[in-house]
Each structure stands twice: as structure tokens, then as C-alpha cells.
Amino acid sequence: MATVEFQNVSKSFGSFLAVPDISFSINDGEFICLLGPSGCGKTTSLRMIAGLETPTSGKVMIGGHDVTHMHPKDRQISMVFQDYALYPHMTLADNIAYPLKVRGQPLEERHARAKSVADVLKIGDLLKRLPSQISGGQQQRTSLARALVYPSQVYLFDEPLSNLDAKLRLEARAFLNHLQRDMGMTAIYVTHDQAEAMALATRVAVMDKGRIVQFAPPMEIYRRPATTFVANFVGNPPMNLVPVEAMVADGKLHLRADGLTIEPLPVSDANATAAAAGMTLGIRPEHLRVGRVNDRNTITGTLFANENMGPESLVTMERGSHGRVTARIFTDEEVHMEQDVRLAFDAAHITLFDSAGARIPDVGE
């Protein structure tokens, strides 16, 4: 396995700047997810690591060596593609063993190695079949087996689960999680699905418009999103964002918005500076609950939707022109609510963002 590093890498396609000067380092044995919406530069970044795209400027390093202009076959990398890219006229055995064939290994040796890897992935009894004769989940495992059959320094995954149905995605995700822990491989995984990133990665790089806006362990991104973009992208449902007016008085930070009641908060240099320009209050749906009359921190509105999900309900309220707020109510009983909705929260769970959308550090950070 090996480290991977981007040193001031940028990539342009004509006049379009897809990746504008990004730098990051990936440690040996890390499972990194590049997470973001379509067009954010995550696949372009992965293809530059693979050698399928050449950076316009900067360096790509693998294992401490500059591979920026090195041919893909010389980089000791393996890649799993979104569409699996299996050869339809070849059996699964030949598909899996193909990386060994192009490196000149004898037929008997490469088929023995293919059988060994296929058995680990529980497709060893399918090796004589063609790709058209197996399911989507089995095709995904075949593509994965082909990537694993030849020892590599780095394993690259380009949205490999996106073509699977929901049940198969959960099974494949759990398998990849187990495989990474078992092999300790250095892996870079591209996805737009934040649930996949949270479940698989040791660290997540959230990308927006070609830039990495936060690069941290999954729970840090979830609990302390660096920007309102991250807060709105990570989480299902995402973090509720409520624009507020802010002022400092009597040594406390006071927040105001229509329908919002919140006790004054401690003042820090960071939030005192940001107060004059306005703030956004963020709170996760699971940190909201059905409010009572004596609750001191509440937000009110009109019931928009009440979705019973079994062990929980997603309660969404409308705040007129101020948007909607969703609460995840954990209960085994059906939630009955009137048109006027009151949701309560603990101020310890809120996150504040400045007028530019950057998270304001908590008091004491």
C-alpha cells in the first residue's frame, strides 16, 4: 500500500476550470471518500490519480514518487468503474484474470489466482458464466475481484454501487467496509451518496466546484460541518438552516428570527465579530423534539408533512417565507400533531454559521 498526495493540482478543459489548485495527502491504509454533487470535480480528481487525465498544473504523488506523467499501467493502481466495464464475450474467470494476462502470467497461474479472489467474494462458483448470465450484484463483485486480483498500491472506486438496487447497495457497502478493514488497503472512493461516505470512509473530502471544502473524519463532518454547504449536503434529512439576526448585549449573544425563541448564548470573539453581519443557526433533525409549553428553546410553524417511518417520524413544518424545518422524532407510537407545530431543542446542539456560510467555532474551541 502507499500514500497519495496532490500538490497544487489543477485541471482545465479548454476555458473550463474543473479543479482549481487543490492539495491534500492520503495516508497509507486510509479509505478516503471524495464526496460531492455532480460536476464538483471528484471523478476528475480520481482520474488524475489513475492517470486517465493529466493535470494542467501541479503534481500527483503515489508512494512518494511523482507519477503525474506516468502511464496508468505503471502506477500500480487498480480501479473499479461505475459501469463495471466487464468484457461481455469473456467468462468471469477471464474477466477477473485479465490484469494478470496483460502482465504475461501463465493461464494456469492467473486462473488459480482468479479462483482464490472469487471465492473470497463468494462468486467462485460462477467463473464459467458470462457477465450477461449473472446479477448486477454479482457483476459488481466481479469488477471488484478484477481490481483485487493483482496486488496494487492504491485502489480506486468510481461510484461502483450506483447501479445496484437498495438492498444490494447495503450488502455491497458492508462487504467493502469489511474488506478494507481486512486488507488495510489504501482506497479512494468517489460518491455523491453521503450515506456511503459516512459508512465507509476513515476520512471524507467534501468537494464543491472543484475545491475541497472540508476534509475530516465522517463524524466530525456530521457534527461540525465547516460550511452551510457541508451542513446541507451531509445528513438525511440534512441539517436545518435558519437565518437569524444576532446582537451582543449584557455580555450575551441574542438571536432572533420569526417563530424562534432561544435563550441568550455565551459570547466568544468569533461570534461577537460575526453578529453584526447576521448568522445562520443550524440544527440536526434528530436534535429536535415535540415541544412543550415550558420549553425555553423552540421554533414554531405550520405542519407541512408528518411521515411515519416505523421507529421514527419525520415531521416537517412550514415557516412561511422562511423555509421549512424537519425533525426526526424517535418514537414507536404515531405522532399526532395539530396545525400549529412547536419543536424544542437543546442549545448545546446548535451550530452557528457566519454571513459567508462558514462555521463559527463554539465557545472554548
C-alpha positions in Angstrom: 0.0 0.0 0.0 1.1 3.6 -0.4 0.4 7.3 0.3 -1.3 9.6 -2.2 -0.7 13.3 -2.5 -1.9 16.2 -4.6 0.4 19.1 -4.7 -1.3 22.2 -6.1 -3.1 20.2 -8.7 -5.4 21.9 -11.2 -7.2 20.7 -14.3 -8.8 22.7 -17.1 -10.8 21.5 -20.1 -10.4 24.4 -22.5 -11.6 27.5 -20.7 -13.4 25.5 -18.1 -11.5 25.1 -14.8 -12.7 21.8 -13.4 -10.3 21.5 -10.4 -8.7 24.8 -9.3 -5.4 24.2 -7.4 -6.1 21.6 -4.7 -3.7 20.0 -2.3 -4.3 17.0 0.0 -2.5 14.0 1.5 -3.8 10.5 2.0 -2.0 8.2 4.5 -1.1 4.6 3.8 -4.1 2.4 4.7 -6.7 5.1 4.6 -10.1 4.7 3.0 -10.9 8.2 1.6 -14.2 9.2 0.1 -14.4 12.1 -2.4 -18.0 13.3 -1.8 -20.0 15.9 -3.6 -22.7 16.7 -6.2 -22.4 16.0 -9.9 -19.8 18.3 -11.5 -17.9 19.1 -8.3 -14.6 17.6 -9.7 -14.4 14.4 -7.7 -14.3 12.0 -10.7 -11.8 14.2 -12.5 -9.6 14.1 -9.4 -9.8 10.3 -9.3 -8.9 10.1 -12.9 -5.8 12.2 -12.4 -4.7 9.7 -9.7 -5.4 6.9 -12.1 -3.5 8.5 -14.9 -6.6 8.8 -17.2 -6.3 12.6 -17.0 -3.2 14.7 -16.9 -3.2 17.7 -14.5 -2.9 21.1 -16.1 -0.5 22.0 -13.3 0.8 20.6 -10.1 2.0 17.1 -9.1 0.3 13.8 -8.3 2.4 11.6 -5.9 1.9 7.9 -5.1 4.2 6.3 -2.5 6.4 9.4 -2.5 7.0 9.2 -6.3 5.9 11.7 -8.9 3.5 9.9 -11.2 2.0 13.0 -12.8 3.0 11.9 -16.3 3.4 8.2 -15.7 1.3 5.7 -17.8 -1.6 4.2 -15.8 -0.2 0.6 -16.1 3.0 1.8 -14.4 1.3 3.3 -11.3 0.5 0.0 -9.5 -3.2 1.1 -9.1 -6.4 -0.8 -9.6 -9.7 0.8 -10.4 -13.4 -0.2 -10.2 -15.6 1.6 -12.6 -19.2 2.8 -12.2 -20.5 0.5 -15.1 -18.2 -2.4 -14.1 -16.6 -2.4 -17.6 -16.7 -6.2 -17.9 -15.8 -7.8 -21.3 -19.1 -9.4 -22.4 -17.5 -12.2 -24.5 -15.3 -13.4 -21.7 -16.2 -15.7 -18.8 -16.0 -14.3 -15.3 -12.7 -16.2 -14.8 -11.1 -14.5 -17.8 -12.5 -11.1 -16.8 -11.1 -11.3 -13.3 -7.7 -12.7 -14.6 -7.3 -10.1 -17.3 -4.9 -7.8 -15.4 -2.6 -10.9 -14.9 -2.9 -11.8 -18.6 -1.7 -8.4 -19.8 1.3 -8.8 -17.4 2.2 -12.1 -19.0 1.3 -14.6 -16.3 0.6 -18.2 -17.5 -3.0 -19.3 -17.9 -3.0 -21.8 -15.1 -1.5 -19.3 -12.6 -3.8 -16.5 -13.4 -7.0 -18.7 -13.2 -5.8 -20.1 -9.9 -5.4 -16.5 -8.6 -8.8 -15.5 -10.0 -10.5 -18.5 -8.3 -8.9 -17.6 -5.0 -10.1 -14.0 -5.1 -13.6 -15.0 -6.5 -14.0 -17.4 -3.6 -13.4 -14.6 -1.1 -16.1 -12.5 -2.9 -18.4 -15.5 -2.9 -18.6 -15.8 -6.7 -16.2 -18.7 -7.1 -19.0 -21.0 -8.4 -19.8 -18.5 -11.2 -16.5 -18.4 -13.0 -17.6 -20.2 -16.2 -20.5 -17.8 -16.8 -20.6 -14.7 -18.9 -21.4 -11.3 -17.4 -24.9 -11.3 -19.0 -25.7 -14.5 -17.1 -25.2 -13.0 -13.6 -27.0 -10.4 -11.5 -25.9 -6.8 -11.0 -24.6 -7.5 -7.6 -22.5 -10.4 -8.9 -21.2 -8.2 -11.7 -20.2 -5.6 -9.1 -18.3 -8.3 -7.2 -16.6 -9.5 -10.4 -15.4 -6.0 -11.2 -14.1 -5.8 -7.6 -12.4 -9.2 -7.9 -10.6 -8.0 -11.1 -9.3 -4.9 -9.2 -8.1 -7.1 -6.3 -6.5 -9.9 -8.4 -3.3 -8.0 -8.9 -1.6 -6.5 -5.8 -1.7 -2.7 -6.1 -0.5 0.2 -4.1 -3.8 2.1 -4.3 -7.4 1.0 -5.1 -9.7 3.5 -6.8 -13.5 3.2 -6.9 -15.7 5.4 -9.2 -19.2 5.2 -7.8 -19.2 1.4 -8.0 -22.5 0.9 -6.2 -24.7 3.4 -8.1 -26.1 0.8 -10.5 -27.3 -1.5 -7.7 -30.7 -1.6 -6.1 -31.1 -0.5 -2.5 -30.7 -4.0 -0.9 -27.7 -4.9 -2.9 -26.1 -1.5 -2.2 -26.4 -2.1 1.6 -24.9 -5.6 1.2 -22.0 -4.4 -1.1 -21.3 -1.4 1.2 -21.0 -3.7 4.3 -18.7 -6.0 2.3 -16.4 -3.1 1.2 -16.3 -2.0 4.8 -15.2 -5.5 5.9 -12.8 -5.8 3.0 -11.0 -2.5 3.8 -10.6 -3.4 7.4 -9.3 -6.9 6.5 -6.8 -5.8 3.8 -5.9 -2.4 5.2 -5.8 -1.1 1.7 -5.3 2.5 0.6 -8.5 3.3 -1.2 -10.1 6.4 -2.8 -13.8 6.1 -3.3 -15.9 8.6 -5.3 -19.6 9.0 -4.5 -22.4 11.5 -4.4 -24.1 9.4 -1.7 -23.3 10.8 1.7 -24.5 7.6 3.4 -21.9 5.6 1.6 -19.2 8.1 2.5 -20.2 8.1 6.2 -20.3 4.3 6.3 -17.0 3.5 4.5 -14.5 6.3 4.9 -11.9 6.9 7.5 -11.9 10.5 6.2 -14.2 12.3 3.8 -13.2 15.1 1.4 -16.4 17.1 0.7 -16.0 18.9 -2.7 -17.8 21.8 -4.2 -17.0 23.5 -7.5 -13.6 21.7 -7.7 -12.5 22.6 -4.2 -12.3 20.6 -1.0 -14.4 22.5 1.5 -13.8 20.0 4.4 -11.5 17.0 4.8 -12.1 15.2 8.1 -13.4 12.0 9.7 -17.1 11.4 9.0 -18.4 12.2 12.4 -16.5 15.5 12.6 -18.1 16.5 9.3 -21.5 15.5 10.6 -21.2 17.2 14.0 -19.1 20.2 13.0 -19.7 21.0 9.3 -17.3 23.6 8.1 -19.8 25.4 5.9 -23.6 25.6 5.3 -22.9 23.7 2.0 -21.5 20.8 4.0 -24.3 21.0 6.6 -26.9 20.9 3.8 -25.2 18.1 1.8 -24.3 15.7 4.6 -27.2 14.2 6.5 -30.6 12.7 5.5 -32.6 14.8 6.2 -29.9 17.5 6.1 -29.2 20.0 8.9 -31.9 22.6 9.3 -30.6 26.1 8.5 -32.4 29.1 9.9 -31.2 32.7 9.1 -31.1 34.8 12.3 -30.4 38.3 13.4 -27.8 38.5 16.1 -26.6 41.1 18.6 -24.4 41.2 21.7 -26.0 42.7 24.8 -25.4 42.3 28.5 -22.4 40.0 27.8 -24.6 37.5 25.9 -25.3 36.7 22.3 -29.0 37.2 21.4 -30.5 35.5 18.3 -33.8 36.4 16.7 -36.0 35.0 13.9 -39.7 34.7 13.2 -41.0 31.8 15.3 -37.7 31.2 17.1 -37.3 31.5 20.8 -33.8 30.9 22.2 -32.1 31.7 25.5 -29.1 34.1 25.2 -25.8 32.3 24.4 -22.3 32.8 25.7 -20.2 35.3 23.7 -16.9 34.5 22.0 -14.7 36.7 20.0 -15.7 34.8 16.9 -19.5 35.0 17.3 -19.3 38.6 18.5 -17.5 39.6 15.4 -19.9 37.7 13.1 -23.1 39.0 14.9 -23.2 42.4 13.1 -23.5 40.8 9.6 -26.1 38.2 10.6 -25.8 34.5 11.2 -27.4 31.2 10.3 -28.5 28.8 13.0 -28.1 25.1 12.2 -29.6 22.1 14.0 -29.9 18.5 13.0 -33.4 16.9 12.7 -32.6 14.4 15.4 -31.9 17.2 17.9 -35.4 18.5 17.6 -38.4 17.1 19.6 -42.0 17.9 20.0 -42.1 21.0 22.2 -44.0 21.7 25.4 -45.3 25.0 26.8 -42.5 25.4 29.3 -39.6 24.8 26.8 -37.3 27.7 26.5 -35.7 27.0 23.1 -38.3 26.4 20.5 -39.1 27.0 16.8 -42.7 27.2 15.6 -44.6 26.9 12.3 -47.4 25.2 10.5 -47.4 21.4 9.9 -46.4 20.6 6.3 -45.8 16.8 6.5 -45.8 14.0 9.1 -44.0 10.9 7.6 -44.3 7.8 9.7 -41.1 5.7 9.1 -41.8 3.0 11.7 -39.5 3.6 14.6 -39.4 7.3 13.9 -41.4 10.0 12.2 -40.1 12.9 10.0 -42.1 15.9 11.0 -41.8 18.9 8.7 -43.2 22.3 9.4 -43.6 25.3 7.2 -42.3 28.7 8.3 -44.0 30.8 5.6 -41.4 32.6 3.5 -38.7 31.5 6.0 -38.5 27.9 4.7 -39.1 24.6 6.3 -37.7 22.8 9.3 -37.7 19.0 9.7 -37.5 17.0 12.9 -36.7 13.3 13.3 -39.0 12.2 16.2 -37.9 8.9 17.7 -40.9 7.1 18.9 -42.6 3.7 18.4 -46.0 5.5 18.6 -47.7 7.5 16.0 -47.2 11.2 16.4 -50.4 13.3 16.5 -49.8 17.0 15.9 -52.1 19.9 15.3 -51.6 22.5 12.6 -49.5 24.7 14.9 -46.2 22.9 15.4 -43.8 23.6 18.3 -40.4 22.0 18.2 -37.9 22.2 21.0 -34.1 21.8 21.1 -31.1 21.9 23.4 -28.9 24.9 22.6 -25.8 22.7 23.1 -26.7 21.0 19.8 -26.9 24.1 17.6 -24.2 25.2 15.1 -23.7 28.8 14.1 -22.5 30.0 10.7 -21.4 33.5 9.7 -22.9 35.5 6.8 -20.4 33.9 4.4 -21.6 30.4 5.4 -18.5 29.4 7.4 -19.0 27.7 10.8 -18.3 29.9 13.8 -16.2 28.0 16.4 -18.0 27.1 19.6 -17.1 28.9 22.8 -13.9 27.4 24.1 -12.7 26.0 20.8 
